[in-house]
Amino acid sequence: MVMAPCGRWFADDCPASTLCHLYGGLTVADCHAGGLRIKPMQKYMEEDLDRPVNSVLEIMQRRIMHESTYFGIKTLKSPTDFWVYQELIYAARPDVVVEIGNYHGGSALALAHLLDAMDHGRVIAVDIDHSPIAESARCHPRITFIEGDACEIFQSVKALVSAGDRVMVIEDSSHEFENTLKTLNTYQSLLGKDDFFIVEDTICHHGLSVGPKPGPYEAVEAFISSNKSFAIDRDKESFLITWNPKGYLKRISD
């Protein structure tokens, strides 16, 4: 038997297993229609403490990709990582959070709500297409949406950041190696000493067999090898479960 990311079990030779890994899950009806039988996952956490970490990551990925929402908005974020973002934002009190890659706007709205709670800071939300953004995010007064390729519109983003602003950048765009590295090299100039640049989904092929290869993990390594102003802060991975291994970059010098 093989367990797919959706938490279902398949016979070793079942074609649904391959499809489920590729597309993040099949329904029981999908598989019954193809003459396939599925054994849904029966065990809960306390009954299955020997489950391998890679299997846990697959189950969490299925939940994130297909069920997770923020204030009703579909939001593709690891909850353990977003808790770390909250800790970083509270400690640093950034004047500006730049989020590159916004999907439906759920995480941009969550960031704005954190800043609301502190009564401080703004979100600049950058994406190549903002047509899917939910109205509740689009209307939030702390969020400025800028549409276009992140590197091509960098000067428009930079114009909204004042000298001396504390800045956090969260990169969640295409995850392709060249694009991620280019974005790192372009946006790193916005950050001052002790500011954080978070590269998301470095879990691609470093925990989950998804996404480009090489991808963001390799882009971070290439960036760090040529930029001694930043260091990887692995203390921010202390939940162990993270979608951003090596992805928390701290500026250590100007």
Secondary structure by P-SEA (a helix, b strand, c coil): ccccccccccccccaaaaaaaacccccaaaaaaaccccccccccccccccccaaaaaaaaaaaaacccccccccccccaaaaaaaaaaaaaacccbbbbcccccaaaaaaaaaaaaaaccbbbbbbccccccccccccccccbbbbbcccccaaaaaaaacccccbbbbbbbccccaaaaaaaaaaccccccccbbbbbccccccccccccccccaaaaaaaaaaacccccccccccccccccccccccccccc
